[in-house]
């Protein structure tokens, strides 16, 4: 896990770059210069591959309609307009989509985070007969693919009468196994003298959990929280099947309502809708990228 | 309070055995309280996991042996009929083939391109941090949004695809409506979304490699390519296997791409196993057939994961 921590540190130039180069044969110098040129060319190609589509998304969302359907394409949306967003709202109830997505994400991610914290604490600081077996059983559920749970979860929700409700949208993904695992691994690395001192001072478990352990877990709580938010916000297939009226749809499903059945698409409005779906997670990612990369690759490297 | 008084009441001089018994009883009470707290803390999570992860597997296995329209009546036992129907149907063979093509192409593409990207990010280059962030950012964008964006890029009249193909004097393919091009379109969009994540995993792997091997080989006069092929690549093989497994699992969840870009079409040209499950259950109301297909997918995934475990364990011994 520690191997993943130094990722994504910006503006960190290697001192070796600026120091005097080690003595080499003359041929080797030009060889290495050519190599650097090629490497930079590759970096530019990679950068464009990822940035141009994203630029196209944002620029099309603020392009006038007449400019979108121009060929050759216009690179600069000038003057930028916001009419596409109005068109998107006129074509589908985006206020519903937005509110539903916000409720599902905030409530769902919060429950996930609480579940992850409580379970991780129990596994690290409390004794229980066959605790390891319980732990393995929980972890084992990571092997269960969503495709297998889809049908039965739908039936369960139908039986409970929770189709087309927030409960139905949130509950099936409110449990947390991956987050619990990450938090548990993190708690195991916390210095035990602090938590033991608290116990000697007579702090109960609740106090130990909320005032000592969780505050020390803040970096990992951010990681687990961000992953939960991204998962809840982006989920597609479950909201698609558990809701059946346009007012209960979430944003990713809402995008489907912007496409016309006849094949003529208002790309400006569609890109505006897509920006509404993509932008919040992009902003969240840019602010928390170190954490999120660390969390997602944690445990990945040891193999 | 009364309870306390009892304890504080004068007691006969304690013998060693009595004290030990008291201590044991006290410890047992403390144990019971700790067990109860443990159960309380994990209860909500455990109930959710049992209800929405484990129960579905069991009930799905049962459903796969029944015939039921999911709406009225009750599941009727039919034994292995659903499996036989699926495995003898040419349509289902095509679905399995589609799944293999989609998954295979995405896995190979992720490993090759992700590793190349990671090697690039591991060089000391200016702005590599910016490009790394750019490459990783599609990973956090909703698959539905990524799919919508690529649908626009692939638009043969207004998309960037037309511009790109005109550079070589060709017309843009009608990507998602042409049976030949729909699958490549899905693969490109998926790779674009997931490659940065794979690169980050590879990068972490590269940075975790011991440097001694490298140095020893260099002193022995090994070239860059030889070092990469003979040392870096073998040392990275557990990472590669992990990448393959998570990519396979990921492609099995790519509902959003398929739903937005192709809807499984044209015809069934892009219907993968997971999309087939969705359509069978929720469009055709065939719970039994869908559940059987889900079981087949589950078995494939279990086999892949078991393979990964066996492989990575062997690697540990090897090192």
Interface residues (C-beta under 8 A of the other chain):
Chain A: X3 X4 X6 X7 X8 X9 X10 X11 X12 X13 X14 X16 X17 X36 X39 X40 X42 X43 X46 X47 X49 X50 X51 X52 X53 X54 X56 X57 X60 X68 X69 X71 X72 X73 X114 X115 X116 X118 X119 X121 X122 X123 X126 X127 X128 X129 X131 X134 X138 X141 X143 X144 X145 X146 X147 X148 X149 X150 X151 X152 X153 X154 X155 X156 X171 X172 X173 X174 X175 X176 X177 X180 X205 X230 X233 X234 X236 X237 X240 X241 X251 X252 X253 X255 X256 X265 X267 X270 X271 X273 X274 X277 X278 X281 X282 X284 X285 X286 X289 X292 X293 X296 X297 X300 X301 X302 X303
Chain B: X31 X34 X35 X37 X38 X39 X41 X42 X44 X45 X46 X48 X49 X51 X52 X53 X54 X55 X56 X57 X59 X60 X63 X70 X116 X117 X120 X123 X124 X125 X126 X127 X128 X129 X130 X131 X132 X133 X134 X135 X136 X137 X138 X140 X141 X142 X143 X144 X145 X146 X148 X149 X150 X152 X153 X155 X157 X158 X160 X162 X163 X192 X196 X197 X200 X201 X203 X204 X205 X207 X208 X238 X239 X241 X242 X246 X249 X252 X253 X255 X256 X259 X260 X273 X274 X277 X278 X281 X282 X287 X290 X291 X294 X295 X297 X298 X301 X302 X305 X312 X315
